[in-house]
Amino acid sequence: MINVSREGAVEILALAGPRRNALSVAMMRALITALQQASGRVIVIAAEGPAFCAGHDLNEMIGCSSDQVDEVFNVCTELMYTVQAVRQPVIAQVQGVATAAGCQLVASCDLAIAAEDAWFATPGVRIGLF
């Protein structure tokens, strides 16, 4: 889900989930915990695989109650606030796609470094999701 490694004073938090590193509630909670535990180190949020992050795991929301959908968005809000609240710099290392909440994750970081093949999108706007 989140692979943590260290290189000197840098803590690398690599998204490692199915479906293009989609942000499930479990992945977001794991990332919150990893951010809070990376004391004193520069944090790089990276990803394994061809995509940085495809956004929310929409499969989690199929057939959910409004309370369960609210939980997804509340945990997402907590994640974005946590990225901004940690005292050390947080850098997004983006390759491939960062879309929807993945794009929001990048925007919450202090700095983003994007590979030449990186691209960003907020497709939920087209369908009235946000």
N, C-alpha and C positions, 0 to 999 in steps of 0.2 A: 504494500500500500504506500508507505513512505520509507524509502531507503535513506538512511542517515550515514554520512561519512564525513571525515575531517581531513583537511589538508592544511596543516599549520594552523593559522588563526581563522580559517574559513570552515564553516559548517555547511555542508551541502545536503539539502533536503530534496531528494529526487522523487517526484510523483511516479508511482509504478503501479498503475491500476489498469483494469480492463477497459475496453471501449474508449481508447484514446485518452486515458487518464481522466475520465469524467469524474467530477467531484460528487461522490456519494457522501452521505452524512458521515459514514465511518471514516472516509478519507479526509474530510474536512476536520473532523475531531482529531485525527491522528496528526494532521498538519498543525493544528493549534497547539497540541501538546509538544510537538517537536520544536516549534517556534519558541515556546515558553522555556524549554529546557536548553536552548542554545545560548547559554549565558556567556557574555564576553567575547563572542565570536561574530565575525561578519557572517551573514547568512546568505546563501545562494539557493534560490528555489529553482530547481532544474526539473527535467523529466526524462524518463526512459521511453524509448520507442520513437516513432516518427512524428508524434504530435506532442505539443506542450500540454495542452488541456482543452478538451472539447466542451467544457462548461459543466453545468449540472448533469447528474446522471438522471435523465428524464425517465428512464425505466423504473426508477424508484418511486416516481410520482403516479404511475398508472394505477388507477383504482384506489388512490389514497383519499382519506378524508381531508377536509380543509385544515384541520389541526395538524395533520401529518405534513401537508404541504407547507404550512406555516413554520413547522420545525425545520424543514430544509432551508428555508430562507432566513430563519433566525440563526441557525448555525453558520450559514454563509456570512451573514452580517458580523457575527462574532469573529469569524476567520479574518475578514477584511480589517476589522478594528484591531485584532491581534497583530497582523502584519504591520500596521501603522504604529502600534503602541510599544513594540519591543524597542529597546534603547539603541541597539546596534543597527547598522545599515542592512537593509534587505534588498537583494539584487535578484531580479528575474532573469534567468538565462533561457531564452526562448528559441526553440527550433520548431519548424512545422507550424501547425495551427494553434492559435490561442483564440478561442471563440466563446462568446457569451460570458459566463462566470469565470472562464479561464482568462478572458481579456480583462475582466474586472480584477482578477488576482494580480495580473501584471501591472495594472494601473495603480493598485494599492501599494506596490513596492516603491522603494526610494529611487530605484534605478532599474532600467531594463536594457539588456544587451540582447539583440536579436540577430540570429543567423540570417544569411542572405535569403534563405528559403522560408523564413518566418512570415506569417500573415495573420491578420487580426480581423475579427468580425463579430458583430452583434446581431445575429439573424433573428432573434426574438422580436425585434422591433417590427419586422415585416409582417409577422403574424399576430401582432397585438399582445404578445406575452408580457411585455414590459412597457 
